[in-house]
Amino acid sequence: MDNEVQFLEPKLQRFVHLYLTGQYNQTQIAQILEVHKNTINQWLKREDVNVAIKEYQSMEHELVDTQIKAMRMKAIQKMNLF
C-alpha cells in the first residue's frame, strides 16, 4: 500500500493529520491552517484526501490489532505461570 498522504500538498497533509487526531473540530482545523471552514468541507469531499484518511485509519487499526494480540499473549503467558 502506498502512503497516499505523501502525494498531497503540505497543507493537505497537515489537515489529514489534524483531522485524524480527533482533537479538533473542522472550525478549529480551519483556524489552525488559516483557511476558511468551507475549504475544510471541500477537502473532505476530495477523493485523494479520503484515500489518505482511510489508509491512515487502516494502518492504525493494524497497529492496534497487533498490540492487542501481543498484550493477550503476554496475559496468557502470565496466567500459565500460576
Protein Blocks (a to p, Z undefined) as FASTA:
>chain_A
ZZfklmpcfklmmmmmmmmnopacfklmmmmnopafklmmmmmmpmklmmmmmmmmmmmm
mmmmmmmmmmmmmmmmmmmmZZ
